[in-house]
Amino acid sequence: MHVLLSGIVGSTAYGLAHAGSDLDRLGLFAAPTVAFHGLHRPAESHVTTAPDRTLHEAAKWCRLALSGNPTATELVWLPEELYEVRTPLGEELIGLREAFLSGPAVRSAYLGYARQQFRKLSSRDRTDPAGAARAAKHARHLVRLVRQGVTLYETGRLEIRLPDPDRIRALGEQFAERPEDATALLADAETRFARPGALPAAPDERPVESWLRRVRAAHLPAT
């Protein structure tokens, strides 16, 4: 397994981390090309909890990013200092990041994940401290996903480091106490996503396919 690109993501990247926050890492790797020639395909993901790290095989990561997956997408938009592995092929991928974007995919993925956080928030038992803490976390994720998704849709740029983390935390506490307050935020996001944005109607798969073929060629056995 050859890691091509890896960095620190999650609350640390967003500027929302606190003393007890986990340090989350995300990356992508290239499996040996000959591993795809047998009966069984290589594992597409490797996940560990000590440390917390998720690595996706290059093709799987590309599919996730083309579908607008927020977690996968952020890997190629991180601030420079958060990258821990950055190979030449990983550098090329960062340069291709806009090719993965499309309006419909971003709208569907970010709204979908935000609604999922709202459902989790609404179903939490907030009468005990643990439940209240989880509700606040769901609420922060909801606000962050809406903020990042709308900005990406309207500007074509993914904002990883949030400029107002204190505001996000405050809204998280508010929505944790009164989940119904978050419905206005979701409704506003739906309205903005319904307008024309800065992203194309479909991603540009050609440079993505070309990059993936270079990855496969680079990981053939030496002759």
Backbone bond lengths (Angstrom), bond angles and torsions (degrees), N, CA, C in turn:
res aa  C-N    CA-C-N  psi(-1)  N-CA   C-N-CA  omega(-1)  CA-C   N-CA-C  phi
1 M - - - 1.475 - - 1.522 108.77 -
2 H 1.315 116.30 125.40 1.461 122.21 -179.07 1.531 108.85 -117.08
3 V 1.327 116.67 110.12 1.463 121.30 -179.89 1.532 109.10 -72.95
4 L 1.317 115.97 126.50 1.465 121.88 -178.34 1.521 112.56 -97.15
5 L 1.319 116.23 -32.23 1.460 120.87 -176.94 1.519 108.46 -157.03
6 S 1.314 117.12 133.91 1.456 120.27 179.83 1.516 109.20 -155.13
7 G 1.323 115.68 146.53 1.457 119.17 179.26 1.514 112.11 -161.64
8 I 1.321 114.67 175.14 1.466 122.58 179.27 1.522 108.40 -87.82
9 V 1.331 115.89 125.97 1.459 121.96 -177.22 1.534 109.19 -122.26
10 G 1.317 116.35 -165.78 1.462 120.41 174.69 1.511 113.63 74.09
11 S 1.329 115.75 -151.71 1.467 121.35 -171.76 1.526 112.55 -60.73
12 T 1.339 117.63 -32.91 1.464 119.75 177.78 1.517 110.33 -63.55
13 A 1.322 116.52 -43.76 1.460 120.56 179.95 1.527 111.58 -66.94
14 Y 1.331 116.52 -36.60 1.469 119.78 -177.40 1.528 112.72 -76.66
15 G 1.325 117.52 -17.66 1.455 120.67 -173.78 1.511 112.71 87.27
16 L 1.340 116.98 18.73 1.464 121.97 -177.75 1.526 112.72 -107.06
17 A 1.327 117.95 4.06 1.464 120.42 -175.91 1.526 111.04 -69.58
18 H 1.336 114.88 148.68 1.463 121.42 173.09 1.520 107.94 -127.58
19 A 1.308 117.20 -176.08 1.467 121.39 -172.35 1.526 112.63 -57.08
20 G 1.313 118.23 -33.66 1.459 120.48 -176.91 1.517 114.88 -97.62
21 S 1.318 117.66 8.05 1.468 120.69 -176.02 1.522 111.58 -71.48
22 D 1.336 115.38 144.40 1.457 120.61 173.45 1.527 109.71 -74.01
23 L 1.327 115.53 154.51 1.464 121.09 173.99 1.521 107.22 -100.37
24 D 1.319 116.50 109.99 1.461 122.20 -175.31 1.522 110.57 -99.42
25 R 1.326 114.97 136.04 1.457 120.85 178.17 1.527 109.33 -122.16
26 L 1.328 115.00 143.57 1.463 121.80 178.26 1.516 108.52 -134.76
27 G 1.317 116.77 143.10 1.449 119.48 177.68 1.505 111.99 -159.57
28 L 1.320 115.64 179.62 1.457 120.66 175.18 1.517 108.52 -135.87
29 F 1.323 114.95 151.77 1.451 120.50 -176.54 1.515 110.03 -135.36
30 A 1.317 115.25 163.56 1.461 121.54 175.16 1.515 108.47 -109.05
31 A 1.311 116.49 122.95 1.461 120.75 171.94 1.526 108.24 -77.91
32 P 1.334 118.32 152.59 1.470 119.36 175.54 1.528 110.03 -55.87
33 T 1.305 116.41 134.31 1.461 120.00 -174.63 1.522 112.30 -59.56
34 V 1.333 117.55 -36.46 1.463 119.40 -179.27 1.526 111.87 -66.42
35 A 1.330 117.40 -17.85 1.468 119.96 179.39 1.524 111.65 -66.23
36 F 1.337 117.27 -17.73 1.463 120.78 179.69 1.533 111.92 -87.55
37 H 1.332 117.03 -1.86 1.465 120.31 -173.17 1.526 113.71 -94.90
38 G 1.319 117.64 -7.14 1.452 120.32 -177.07 1.522 113.37 -98.15
39 L 1.308 114.99 -167.60 1.459 120.68 -179.11 1.519 112.61 -66.74
40 H 1.321 116.74 -35.73 1.460 120.98 -173.81 1.519 110.40 -116.48
41 R 1.315 115.24 127.07 1.462 120.48 179.44 1.524 109.76 -74.18
42 P 1.320 117.68 151.75 1.464 120.12 178.74 1.524 110.98 -67.72
43 A 1.321 115.21 159.08 1.469 120.12 178.38 1.522 109.97 -58.93
44 E 1.333 115.80 137.94 1.464 120.14 -177.57 1.515 112.68 -88.72
45 S 1.320 117.84 -16.46 1.461 120.74 -179.21 1.526 109.34 -146.74
46 H 1.314 115.17 148.19 1.457 122.63 172.09 1.522 107.11 -128.52
47 V 1.329 116.03 123.29 1.464 121.25 -177.31 1.517 108.87 -123.97
48 T 1.325 116.69 129.98 1.458 122.06 175.80 1.524 108.77 -126.68
49 T 1.320 115.11 157.33 1.469 120.09 179.61 1.518 112.94 -113.12
50 A 1.308 117.90 -7.73 1.458 119.67 178.68 1.536 108.39 -142.70
51 P 1.333 118.16 81.19 1.463 126.89 9.23 1.535 112.43 -83.78
52 D 1.350 115.72 170.18 1.460 121.10 177.25 1.530 108.79 -75.79
53 R 1.312 116.18 104.78 1.460 120.00 -177.45 1.520 110.40 -145.59
54 T 1.320 115.92 135.46 1.457 122.80 174.79 1.520 108.27 -121.29
55 L 1.329 115.74 127.01 1.460 122.00 176.22 1.523 108.85 -121.87
56 H 1.323 116.55 127.42 1.461 121.68 177.50 1.527 109.57 -108.00
57 E 1.343 115.83 142.22 1.461 119.02 173.35 1.525 108.26 -63.45
58 A 1.329 116.15 150.02 1.465 121.38 -170.28 1.524 113.16 -52.21
59 A 1.337 117.08 -45.95 1.467 119.21 -178.13 1.521 111.38 -66.34
60 K 1.316 117.23 -40.23 1.469 119.05 178.75 1.516 110.38 -64.02
61 W 1.350 116.84 -43.80 1.470 118.67 179.28 1.529 109.85 -59.08
62 C 1.321 117.14 -42.32 1.470 120.07 179.94 1.522 111.09 -60.60
63 R 1.317 116.76 -42.93 1.465 119.52 179.33 1.532 110.87 -63.53
64 L 1.324 116.67 -41.81 1.460 119.94 178.31 1.527 110.81 -62.44
65 A 1.328 116.56 -45.52 1.467 119.62 -178.37 1.525 111.49 -66.52
66 L 1.321 117.50 -38.17 1.468 120.43 178.34 1.523 111.33 -64.99
67 S 1.326 117.05 -26.84 1.468 120.60 178.88 1.528 111.73 -85.08
68 G 1.339 117.60 -0.89 1.465 120.82 178.59 1.508 114.21 86.62
69 N 1.334 118.63 8.35 1.465 121.22 -178.40 1.527 110.42 -51.11
70 P 1.336 118.70 119.38 1.469 120.55 -175.46 1.518 114.09 -60.87
71 T 1.331 117.89 -42.37 1.459 120.44 -176.88 1.515 111.29 -66.62
72 A 1.329 117.01 -45.84 1.464 119.94 178.49 1.519 110.95 -63.53
73 T 1.321 116.83 -44.16 1.460 121.42 -175.37 1.515 112.36 -59.57
74 E 1.327 117.61 -38.22 1.464 119.04 -174.02 1.521 112.86 -64.55
75 L 1.336 118.00 -20.63 1.459 120.25 -178.04 1.527 112.26 -58.22
76 V 1.328 118.08 -34.81 1.466 119.99 -177.05 1.531 112.70 -95.62
77 W 1.342 116.93 9.94 1.461 121.23 177.75 1.534 112.37 -122.89
78 L 1.314 117.82 13.99 1.458 120.84 -176.10 1.528 111.98 -68.99
79 P 1.337 117.30 151.32 1.463 119.77 168.60 1.528 109.61 -59.26
80 E 1.316 116.85 148.43 1.459 122.01 -173.48 1.523 112.81 -52.10
81 E 1.327 117.14 -41.69 1.459 120.27 -172.94 1.521 113.97 -71.37
82 L 1.327 117.97 -9.77 1.457 120.51 -177.93 1.528 113.19 -92.52
83 Y 1.329 117.81 -6.65 1.463 119.75 176.15 1.521 109.97 -79.42
84 E 1.332 115.23 134.03 1.463 121.09 177.94 1.526 112.12 -108.86
85 V 1.333 117.27 -29.42 1.463 122.98 173.30 1.522 106.82 -130.03
86 R 1.324 115.77 128.86 1.465 119.58 -177.06 1.531 108.59 -148.50
87 T 1.315 116.55 84.47 1.460 122.70 -178.51 1.531 110.05 -79.71
88 P 1.334 118.10 169.34 1.470 119.42 175.81 1.526 113.39 -55.51
89 L 1.343 117.58 -41.54 1.463 119.26 177.24 1.526 111.49 -67.80
90 G 1.332 116.91 -34.59 1.459 119.96 174.71 1.517 111.13 -65.48
91 E 1.328 116.26 -38.75 1.463 121.07 177.03 1.523 110.78 -62.44
92 E 1.335 115.92 -41.68 1.467 119.52 176.67 1.523 111.00 -59.83
93 L 1.320 116.34 -40.40 1.458 120.32 -177.95 1.527 110.75 -63.96
94 I 1.316 116.78 -41.91 1.472 119.88 176.41 1.522 109.75 -58.05
95 G 1.329 115.99 -39.70 1.462 119.66 179.31 1.512 113.50 -66.80
96 L 1.331 116.68 -19.27 1.478 121.36 -179.75 1.526 112.64 -97.18
97 R 1.308 118.86 4.71 1.460 120.64 -167.58 1.522 114.46 -57.19
98 E 1.318 118.04 -32.44 1.460 119.20 -179.31 1.524 112.04 -71.73
99 A 1.346 117.25 -22.50 1.467 120.08 179.95 1.521 111.96 -66.42
100 F 1.325 117.51 -23.58 1.465 121.42 -178.34 1.530 112.77 -79.12
101 L 1.310 117.58 -14.53 1.460 120.97 -168.96 1.525 112.95 -87.53
102 S 1.326 115.22 143.29 1.459 121.70 170.22 1.518 108.47 -151.26
103 G 1.326 115.90 146.60 1.454 120.26 -178.35 1.517 114.08 -57.57
104 P 1.346 118.22 -51.49 1.471 118.57 -178.34 1.522 113.41 -60.49
105 A 1.334 117.72 -39.89 1.469 119.92 -178.63 1.518 111.31 -68.37
106 V 1.325 117.02 -43.36 1.469 120.19 179.24 1.519 110.68 -63.54
107 R 1.320 116.47 -45.14 1.462 120.40 178.43 1.522 111.17 -59.28
108 S 1.322 117.19 -48.82 1.456 121.04 -177.69 1.523 111.71 -64.90
109 A 1.320 117.42 -45.33 1.459 120.60 -175.05 1.523 111.93 -69.96
110 Y 1.307 117.40 -50.27 1.467 119.34 -175.14 1.524 111.60 -69.88
111 L 1.326 117.03 -41.23 1.464 118.74 176.12 1.523 110.66 -66.07
112 G 1.320 116.21 -39.91 1.461 119.86 -179.95 1.513 112.13 -61.73
113 Y 1.322 116.85 -45.71 1.461 120.39 179.34 1.529 111.04 -68.27
114 A 1.329 117.43 -37.48 1.468 120.13 178.35 1.528 111.00 -64.40
115 R 1.324 116.67 -42.49 1.472 119.68 177.22 1.522 111.02 -64.17
116 Q 1.324 116.99 -36.51 1.463 120.87 177.32 1.528 110.37 -62.22
117 Q 1.322 117.01 -41.90 1.467 120.14 177.61 1.532 110.67 -65.96
118 F 1.326 116.71 -35.54 1.471 119.50 178.14 1.523 110.69 -65.31
119 R 1.335 116.98 -41.05 1.467 119.50 177.79 1.523 111.15 -63.90
120 K 1.317 117.43 -41.44 1.459 120.40 178.02 1.528 110.73 -65.01
121 L 1.331 115.69 -42.23 1.461 120.89 178.14 1.521 110.53 -59.69
122 S 1.308 117.12 -45.80 1.458 121.52 -175.66 1.523 112.78 -68.78
123 S 1.336 116.76 -26.83 1.459 120.03 -176.21 1.527 113.36 -92.30
124 R 1.323 117.74 -6.12 1.456 120.66 -177.80 1.525 111.60 -71.82
125 D 1.326 115.69 142.26 1.464 121.39 170.82 1.520 107.51 -80.37
126 R 1.318 116.45 105.45 1.460 120.84 -174.24 1.527 112.79 -94.17
127 T 1.330 115.89 12.02 1.471 118.35 -179.07 1.523 112.58 -84.85
128 D 1.332 117.90 -13.02 1.468 119.60 176.87 1.525 108.68 -114.75
129 P 1.326 118.63 155.38 1.469 121.56 -175.33 1.522 114.14 -57.66
130 A 1.339 116.97 -41.28 1.462 119.57 -179.13 1.530 110.95 -64.37
131 G 1.323 116.19 -43.92 1.458 119.77 178.71 1.516 112.01 -64.79
132 A 1.328 116.43 -38.74 1.461 120.35 179.13 1.527 110.80 -65.46
133 A 1.344 116.31 -38.63 1.458 119.97 179.30 1.523 110.72 -66.13
134 R 1.338 117.12 -41.67 1.452 120.41 177.94 1.530 111.25 -65.26
135 A 1.339 115.86 -38.82 1.460 119.30 178.50 1.526 110.53 -61.98
136 A 1.337 116.26 -42.54 1.464 119.92 179.41 1.528 110.97 -63.47
137 K 1.333 116.46 -36.66 1.466 120.04 178.26 1.522 110.46 -66.04
138 H 1.340 117.39 -44.41 1.468 120.22 176.35 1.529 110.50 -59.25
139 A 1.316 115.95 -41.08 1.461 120.11 -178.65 1.523 111.35 -65.27
140 R 1.331 117.39 -41.47 1.468 120.11 177.59 1.525 110.85 -63.14
141 H 1.325 116.09 -41.64 1.467 119.24 177.57 1.528 110.37 -61.90
142 L 1.317 116.76 -41.98 1.463 121.11 179.53 1.533 110.22 -58.33
143 V 1.335 116.20 -51.05 1.468 120.49 -178.12 1.525 110.35 -62.53
144 R 1.320 116.17 -43.62 1.463 120.51 -178.35 1.529 111.42 -63.85
145 L 1.336 117.21 -43.91 1.462 120.83 179.92 1.527 111.37 -63.03
146 V 1.317 116.54 -42.61 1.468 120.01 177.94 1.519 110.21 -62.64
147 R 1.341 116.33 -46.91 1.468 120.46 -179.25 1.526 111.53 -60.96
148 Q 1.320 116.54 -50.20 1.460 119.49 -177.91 1.522 111.84 -67.18
149 G 1.334 116.73 -43.04 1.455 120.20 -177.16 1.511 113.12 -63.93
150 V 1.333 116.95 -45.85 1.465 120.50 -179.86 1.525 110.57 -65.08
151 T 1.336 116.84 -42.44 1.460 119.96 179.06 1.520 111.36 -62.39
152 L 1.336 116.78 -43.35 1.457 120.68 178.11 1.522 110.89 -62.78
153 Y 1.313 116.74 -43.55 1.465 121.73 -179.12 1.526 111.25 -64.12
154 E 1.320 117.01 -39.78 1.469 120.65 -174.42 1.521 113.73 -86.27
155 T 1.333 117.82 -25.39 1.472 120.23 -174.96 1.518 114.40 -117.90
156 G 1.347 117.15 -17.74 1.459 119.79 -175.38 1.512 113.68 79.56
157 R 1.323 117.63 9.88 1.458 122.27 179.98 1.521 109.43 -125.93
158 L 1.340 115.98 135.26 1.458 120.49 178.84 1.521 109.66 -94.27
159 E 1.305 115.86 119.22 1.461 122.98 -179.01 1.535 108.48 -89.95
160 I 1.334 116.27 105.50 1.457 120.32 -178.98 1.525 110.99 -83.36
161 R 1.314 116.54 -56.21 1.464 120.72 -179.46 1.529 108.67 -79.26
162 L 1.325 116.09 109.94 1.461 120.26 -176.04 1.531 110.38 -71.93
163 P 1.324 117.44 134.32 1.461 120.07 -176.32 1.530 113.73 -75.31
164 D 1.328 117.57 -16.61 1.469 120.51 -175.06 1.526 111.00 -134.79
165 P 1.338 118.23 62.59 1.470 119.78 -177.45 1.528 113.66 -59.93
166 D 1.330 117.65 -32.55 1.467 119.51 179.03 1.528 110.86 -63.96
167 R 1.306 116.54 -36.97 1.468 120.79 177.64 1.525 110.43 -66.29
168 I 1.337 116.69 -39.74 1.463 120.65 178.50 1.528 109.85 -63.23
169 R 1.333 116.05 -43.63 1.468 119.84 179.71 1.527 110.51 -63.28
170 A 1.337 116.77 -42.06 1.463 120.53 -179.34 1.524 111.15 -63.39
171 L 1.326 116.76 -42.52 1.457 119.72 177.56 1.525 110.63 -66.38
172 G 1.323 116.13 -35.47 1.458 119.69 176.99 1.519 111.44 -59.83
173 E 1.311 116.73 -44.65 1.463 120.40 178.25 1.524 111.05 -65.41
174 Q 1.328 116.11 -41.34 1.474 120.11 179.83 1.524 111.32 -62.70
175 F 1.332 116.64 -47.67 1.460 120.19 -178.08 1.522 111.80 -70.87
176 A 1.330 116.93 -28.77 1.465 119.50 176.79 1.519 110.51 -64.99
177 E 1.318 116.53 -36.24 1.467 120.88 178.41 1.515 111.60 -78.73
178 R 1.336 116.21 -37.75 1.468 120.59 -177.70 1.536 109.12 -134.44
179 P 1.326 117.23 82.85 1.471 120.34 -177.56 1.531 113.37 -54.94
180 E 1.327 116.36 -30.63 1.465 118.82 -178.52 1.527 112.51 -61.40
181 D 1.345 117.43 -23.36 1.464 120.53 178.97 1.529 111.79 -65.38
182 A 1.334 116.74 -23.70 1.465 120.32 -177.42 1.524 112.43 -76.21
183 T 1.318 117.88 -13.50 1.468 119.39 -177.75 1.527 111.62 -64.07
184 A 1.322 117.47 -32.79 1.465 120.16 178.79 1.519 110.98 -67.64
185 L 1.343 116.53 -37.86 1.462 120.80 177.73 1.520 110.60 -63.46
186 L 1.329 116.94 -44.22 1.456 120.96 178.82 1.533 111.32 -65.72
187 A 1.326 116.68 -40.49 1.465 120.03 179.99 1.527 110.78 -63.86
188 D 1.339 116.63 -41.03 1.467 119.92 177.85 1.523 110.80 -63.82
189 A 1.340 116.81 -40.02 1.464 120.02 178.44 1.520 110.74 -63.56
190 E 1.317 117.44 -42.69 1.464 120.84 179.30 1.525 110.60 -60.94
191 T 1.327 116.55 -39.76 1.468 120.71 178.77 1.522 111.14 -64.00
192 R 1.323 116.27 -43.97 1.463 120.23 -178.08 1.528 111.32 -70.34
193 F 1.322 116.75 -36.10 1.464 119.89 176.83 1.533 111.56 -68.91
194 A 1.313 117.63 -22.28 1.468 120.64 -179.74 1.529 112.04 -78.18
195 R 1.324 117.20 -15.71 1.465 121.34 179.37 1.530 109.67 -85.41
196 P 1.335 117.41 162.11 1.472 119.54 174.42 1.530 110.10 -61.34
197 G 1.309 116.74 139.14 1.457 121.66 179.97 1.513 111.90 -118.54
198 A 1.334 115.58 -166.58 1.466 120.99 -176.88 1.523 112.70 -91.42
199 L 1.320 118.03 -6.89 1.459 121.08 -173.56 1.526 111.96 -95.40
200 P 1.327 117.53 152.01 1.461 120.69 179.02 1.522 111.40 -71.76
201 A 1.316 115.28 167.50 1.463 120.91 -179.10 1.524 112.31 -72.14
202 A 1.318 117.32 -21.52 1.463 121.60 -179.98 1.520 108.88 -147.96
203 P 1.327 117.83 151.10 1.461 119.88 177.12 1.524 110.64 -70.01
204 D 1.324 115.79 164.75 1.458 121.05 177.66 1.530 107.81 -99.91
205 E 1.313 116.55 96.15 1.465 120.67 -174.17 1.522 113.75 -76.59
206 R 1.313 118.20 -16.77 1.471 119.83 -174.99 1.524 112.88 -61.25
207 P 1.333 120.33 -51.72 1.467 118.02 178.50 1.522 112.83 -67.76
208 V 1.326 116.98 -27.74 1.467 120.37 176.91 1.522 109.86 -66.22
209 E 1.338 116.50 -45.99 1.460 121.17 177.76 1.521 110.70 -61.79
210 S 1.326 117.16 -42.08 1.465 121.07 179.83 1.530 110.59 -63.26
211 W 1.329 116.84 -41.74 1.471 120.50 178.19 1.520 110.48 -62.75
212 L 1.319 117.27 -44.83 1.460 120.56 -177.82 1.530 110.81 -64.70
213 R 1.310 117.46 -35.71 1.463 119.88 176.73 1.528 110.89 -66.51
214 R 1.330 117.44 -35.43 1.470 120.01 176.02 1.522 110.61 -66.75
215 V 1.325 116.53 -36.09 1.464 120.34 175.76 1.523 109.72 -61.75
216 R 1.318 117.18 -46.47 1.466 120.52 -178.55 1.536 110.37 -64.50
217 A 1.318 117.30 -41.02 1.462 119.88 179.51 1.534 111.44 -64.83
218 A 1.335 115.97 -37.16 1.456 120.55 -178.56 1.520 113.00 -70.45
219 H 1.328 116.95 -17.69 1.463 120.65 -176.54 1.520 112.93 -114.94
220 L 1.343 115.03 26.69 1.455 121.23 168.42 1.531 109.07 -84.30
221 P 1.331 118.31 152.22 1.462 119.18 177.26 1.519 111.66 -62.42
222 A 1.311 116.42 146.39 1.459 120.85 176.63 1.527 108.81 -67.26
223 T 1.327 115.67 142.18 1.477 120.16 -179.92 1.521 109.98 -112.22
